[in-house]
Amino acid sequence: MDTEAQHTERDLTPDADRRTEARPRFALSWRTAGLIGLVCTLCLLLVSHFVIRPFQIPSGSMEPTLRVGDRVLVNQLAYRFGAQPARGDVIVFDGTGSFVRNVPEEGPIAGLLHGAAAALGLAEPADTHFVKRVVGVGGDRVTCCDKEGRIEVNGVPVEEGYLYPGDAPSQVRFDIVVPQGTLWVMGDHRSNSRDSRDHLGAPGGGMVPVDMVIGRADWIGWPAGRWATVEPTGAFSAVPAVPTPGGGHG
């Protein structure tokens, strides 16, 4: 009798074969993985709708501050609790009724899919969404230009260090008073920006209603080499408070 073979067989526990074939304890089925992915996507959509919204920069109108393809994170809580857009803020807004008179039609399914992709920063924003810098707030008198070619706000010339190198503050002359509840906005790349200046003769005179502002662009989140905050500017620090109603003219 081969006792060595018997000892070898006794060393095997009764459930050895079952343990060898058992599935990993933490393995996920495709259904569970899909459910987790769906929940994560819904959470991202909720956050992007109410708190932080990714926004893909579609043009060079805000260079050098923002470049084509940058994904900025828009702080949608910046103006939710009584705060108002300030001069120098870089904002994202819905231009329906101000910059865009005729809203392009889009099928419901295509619109839903594009909106979801844009909300996640995976697609360019809607044709009605824009990113610009606030130059004048309600009550401000904004003029172009003084003897040195600078824009003036409430009679004070503004040194706009954020402009695209070589750009003049504006080739279009204007003298306007910003109505209360609206904003005068311009791109940093003035020679490559369609902004409030281009809508002077349109209804609303190029002004953007404050309630159409989606939020403030506070961070550059992508590409990785561009990670940074969108730095506030001190260009308007010397501009006096908004004149009292009736005090401005233009």
C-alpha positions in Angstrom: 0.0 0.0 0.0 1.3 3.4 -1.0 1.1 5.4 2.3 2.7 8.5 0.7 -0.2 8.8 -1.8 -2.7 8.4 1.0 -1.1 11.2 3.0 -1.2 13.5 0.0 -4.9 12.8 -0.5 -5.7 13.4 3.2 -4.0 16.8 3.0 -6.6 18.1 0.6 -9.6 19.7 2.2 -13.1 18.7 1.0 -13.9 22.1 -0.5 -10.5 22.6 -2.2 -11.9 22.3 -5.7 -14.8 24.7 -5.0 -12.5 27.3 -3.6 -10.2 27.1 -6.6 -13.2 27.7 -8.9 -14.8 30.4 -6.7 -15.3 33.9 -8.3 -13.3 36.8 -6.8 -15.2 38.2 -3.8 -15.3 41.8 -5.2 -15.9 41.1 -8.8 -18.6 43.3 -10.3 -21.1 42.2 -12.8 -21.5 44.4 -15.9 -24.9 45.5 -14.7 -23.5 46.7 -11.4 -20.6 48.5 -13.2 -23.1 50.1 -15.5 -25.3 51.2 -12.7 -22.3 52.8 -10.9 -21.3 54.6 -14.1 -24.8 55.9 -14.6 -25.0 57.2 -11.0 -21.6 58.9 -11.4 -22.7 60.5 -14.6 -26.0 61.8 -13.1 -24.1 63.2 -10.1 -21.7 65.0 -12.5 -24.6 66.4 -14.5 -26.3 67.7 -11.3 -23.1 69.3 -10.1 -22.5 70.9 -13.5 -26.1 72.2 -13.6 -26.1 73.8 -10.2 -22.5 74.3 -8.9 -19.5 73.9 -11.3 -20.0 73.7 -15.0 -17.2 72.8 -17.5 -17.1 75.1 -20.5 -15.0 74.4 -23.6 -13.5 77.6 -25.1 -14.6 77.6 -28.8 -12.7 80.6 -30.1 -9.7 82.8 -29.6 -11.7 85.8 -28.5 -10.4 85.6 -24.9 -6.7 85.1 -25.7 -4.2 85.2 -24.1 -6.3 84.6 -20.9 -8.1 81.6 -22.4 -7.1 79.6 -25.4 -9.1 77.6 -27.9 -9.8 74.1 -26.4 -9.3 75.2 -22.8 -11.9 73.7 -20.4 -12.7 76.3 -17.8 -14.7 75.5 -14.7 -17.5 78.0 -14.3 -18.5 78.9 -10.7 -22.3 79.0 -10.9 -22.6 80.0 -7.2 -20.5 83.2 -7.7 -23.6 85.3 -8.1 -26.3 83.2 -6.4 -26.4 84.8 -3.0 -26.7 88.5 -3.7 -23.3 89.1 -5.3 -23.2 90.8 -8.7 -20.8 90.5 -11.6 -17.9 93.0 -11.1 -15.8 94.9 -13.6 -12.9 92.6 -14.7 -14.8 89.3 -14.1 -14.6 86.7 -16.8 -18.1 85.4 -17.2 -20.0 82.8 -19.2 -23.5 83.9 -20.2 -26.4 83.0 -22.4 -26.5 85.5 -25.3 -30.1 84.8 -26.3 -31.9 88.1 -26.9 -28.7 90.1 -26.7 -25.8 88.6 -28.8 -28.1 86.1 -30.6 -31.5 87.3 -31.9 -32.5 84.1 -33.8 -31.9 81.0 -31.8 -30.9 78.1 -34.0 -33.3 75.2 -34.0 -32.2 71.8 -32.8 -34.0 68.5 -32.6 -35.0 67.5 -29.0 -32.8 64.3 -28.9 -29.8 66.0 -30.5 -30.2 69.0 -28.2 -30.4 66.8 -25.1 -27.3 64.8 -26.1 -25.3 67.9 -27.0 -26.4 69.6 -23.8 -25.3 66.7 -21.7 -21.9 66.5 -23.5 -21.4 70.2 -23.2 -22.3 70.1 -19.5 -19.5 67.6 -19.0 -17.1 69.6 -21.0 -17.0 67.0 -23.8 -18.4 69.2 -26.5 -18.4 72.8 -27.6 -21.0 75.0 -25.8 -24.3 75.9 -27.4 -24.2 78.6 -30.0 -25.9 80.9 -27.6 -23.3 80.7 -24.9 -20.3 83.1 -24.7 -17.4 83.9 -22.5 -16.3 87.6 -22.2 -14.8 90.0 -19.6 -17.1 92.5 -17.8 -15.9 96.1 -18.6 -18.9 98.0 -17.4 -21.7 97.3 -14.9 -25.1 99.0 -14.5 -24.7 102.8 -14.3 -21.2 102.9 -15.7 -20.3 105.3 -18.5 -17.8 103.4 -20.8 -16.1 105.4 -23.6 -13.5 104.8 -26.2 -11.0 106.1 -26.3 -8.9 108.7 -24.6 -5.9 110.5 -26.2 -3.7 107.4 -25.4 -6.2 105.0 -26.9 -7.4 103.6 -23.6 -11.0 102.8 -22.6 -12.4 104.9 -19.9 -14.9 103.9 -17.3 -16.6 106.7 -15.4 -13.9 109.1 -16.6 -11.0 106.9 -15.5 -8.6 105.4 -18.1 -8.2 101.6 -17.7 -4.8 100.0 -18.1 -5.8 96.6 -19.6 -2.8 94.4 -19.1 -4.7 91.3 -20.0 -5.2 92.3 -23.7 -3.8 90.3 -26.5 -0.2 91.6 -27.3 -0.4 94.2 -30.0 -4.1 94.7 -29.8 -5.6 98.2 -29.4 -8.3 98.5 -26.7 -10.8 99.1 -29.5 -10.9 100.2 -33.1 -14.6 101.0 -32.6 -15.4 104.3 -30.9 -18.3 104.4 -28.5 -19.7 106.4 -25.6 -22.4 104.5 -23.7 -24.1 104.4 -20.3 -24.8 100.8 -19.1 -28.4 100.4 -18.0 -29.0 99.1 -14.6 -29.3 95.3 -14.5 -27.1 94.8 -17.6 -23.4 94.5 -18.4 -21.0 95.8 -21.1 -18.7 92.9 -22.0 -15.6 92.6 -24.3 -13.1 89.9 -25.3 -9.4 90.2 -24.3 -8.4 89.6 -28.0 -10.1 92.8 -29.1 -9.3 92.4 -32.8 -10.8 88.8 -32.8 -13.8 89.3 -30.6 -17.5 89.8 -31.4 -18.7 91.5 -28.2 -20.9 94.3 -27.0 -19.3 96.7 -29.6 -20.7 94.6 -32.5 -24.3 94.9 -31.2 -24.5 98.6 -30.5 -27.2 99.1 -33.1 -29.2 96.0 -32.1 -32.1 95.9 -29.6 -30.5 96.1 -26.2 -27.4 98.0 -27.6 -25.0 95.1 -26.9 -25.8 94.9 -23.2 -26.1 91.5 -21.5 -28.8 91.2 -18.8 -27.3 90.1 -15.4 -29.9 87.4 -15.1 -28.5 85.7 -18.2 -25.1 85.2 -16.6 -24.4 81.5 -16.0 -21.4 82.0 -13.8 -17.8 83.2 -13.4 -14.9 81.4 -15.0 -12.6 80.8 -12.1 -10.4 77.9 -13.1 -8.7 76.3 -16.1 -9.2 72.6 -15.6 -7.8 71.2 -18.9 -5.4 70.5 -20.5 -3.2 69.5 -17.6 -0.4 71.8 -18.6 -2.8 74.8 -18.4 -4.1 74.1 -14.8 -4.5 77.5 -13.2 -6.9 79.9 -11.7 -8.3 82.7 -13.8 -6.6 85.5 -12.0 -8.6 88.6 -11.0 -7.4 91.9 -12.5 -6.7 95.1 -10.7 -7.3 97.1 -13.9 -10.5 98.7 -12.6 -9.4 99.4 -9.0 -9.2 103.1 -9.6 -12.7 103.3 -11.2 -15.1 105.2 -8.9 -18.4 103.8 -7.7 -21.3 103.7 -10.1 -22.7 107.3 -10.7 -26.0 108.1 -9.2 -29.0 107.7 -11.6 -29.2 110.6 -14.0 -25.6 111.6 -13.4 -24.2 110.0 -16.5 -24.7 110.9 -20.1 -23.6 109.5 -23.4 
